[in-house]
Amino acid sequence: MKPDPILEELWRVKDDLGREAGYDIDCIFAELRAAELQHPGPLIHSVEELRRYVGEQESRRDAASALALKEESPPGVRKAECE
């Protein structure tokens, strides 16, 4: 079976983190929580959350572009006055 470079990288990072924390699970999680604070933004825990997040972003983008396409003159202003 061909080795997967992504998995090998993931295992290497896991081993490095464990070694740096002295293989103390409490220390590992404390370091992870500190790292989360340095990178604000959504924290995705599952594929379902990722799909929901991507869907929301696409909906926002579509809504914004739809508003730009449906621009109309303000009420009570004739088109000739706007030009």
C-alpha positions as CSV (number, residue, x, y, z in Angstrom):
1,M,0.0,0.0,0.0
2,K,1.3,3.4,-1.0
3,P,2.0,5.7,2.0
4,D,-0.3,8.8,2.3
5,P,1.8,11.9,2.7
6,I,-1.0,13.8,4.4
7,L,-1.4,11.2,7.1
8,E,2.3,11.0,7.6
9,E,2.4,14.8,8.1
10,L,-0.5,14.6,10.5
11,W,1.2,11.8,12.6
12,R,4.4,13.8,12.6
13,V,2.7,16.9,13.9
14,K,0.8,14.8,16.5
15,D,4.1,13.3,17.7
16,D,5.8,16.7,17.8
17,L,2.9,18.2,19.9
18,G,3.0,15.3,22.3
19,R,6.7,15.4,22.7
20,E,6.7,19.2,23.3
21,A,4.0,18.8,26.0
22,G,5.8,15.9,27.7
23,Y,2.9,13.6,26.6
24,D,0.7,15.4,29.3
25,I,-2.8,15.5,27.9
26,D,-3.9,18.4,30.1
27,C,-0.9,20.4,28.8
28,I,-1.7,19.5,25.2
29,F,-5.2,20.7,25.5
30,A,-4.1,23.9,27.2
31,E,-1.8,24.6,24.4
32,L,-4.5,23.9,21.8
33,R,-6.9,26.3,23.6
34,A,-4.2,29.0,23.6
35,A,-3.7,28.5,19.9
36,E,-7.5,28.8,19.3
37,L,-7.4,32.2,20.9
38,Q,-4.7,33.4,18.5
39,H,-6.8,32.4,15.5
40,P,-10.3,33.9,16.0
41,G,-13.0,32.7,13.7
42,P,-15.4,29.8,13.3
43,L,-14.2,26.5,14.8
44,I,-15.4,23.6,12.7
45,H,-15.8,20.3,14.5
46,S,-17.4,18.1,11.9
47,V,-18.2,17.8,8.2
48,E,-21.8,18.8,8.9
49,E,-20.6,22.0,10.5
50,L,-18.3,22.7,7.5
51,R,-21.1,22.1,5.0
52,R,-23.4,24.4,7.0
53,Y,-20.7,27.1,7.2
54,V,-20.0,27.0,3.5
55,G,-23.7,27.1,2.7
56,E,-24.2,30.2,4.9
57,Q,-21.3,31.9,3.2
58,E,-22.7,31.1,-0.2
59,S,-26.1,32.3,0.8
60,R,-24.7,35.6,2.0
61,R,-22.7,36.0,-1.2
62,D,-25.7,35.2,-3.3
63,A,-27.9,37.6,-1.3
64,A,-25.4,40.4,-1.7
65,S,-25.0,39.9,-5.4
66,A,-28.8,39.7,-5.9
67,L,-29.2,43.1,-4.2
68,A,-26.7,44.6,-6.5
69,L,-28.6,43.3,-9.5
70,K,-32.0,44.5,-8.3
71,E,-31.1,48.1,-7.7
72,E,-34.1,50.4,-8.4
73,S,-34.7,54.1,-8.1
74,P,-35.9,55.3,-4.7
75,P,-39.7,55.5,-4.3
76,G,-41.2,58.7,-5.7
77,V,-38.2,59.5,-7.9
78,R,-38.7,59.2,-11.7
79,K,-35.9,57.5,-13.7
80,A,-35.2,60.7,-15.6
81,E,-34.3,62.5,-12.3
82,C,-31.7,59.9,-11.4
83,E,-29.7,60.2,-14.6
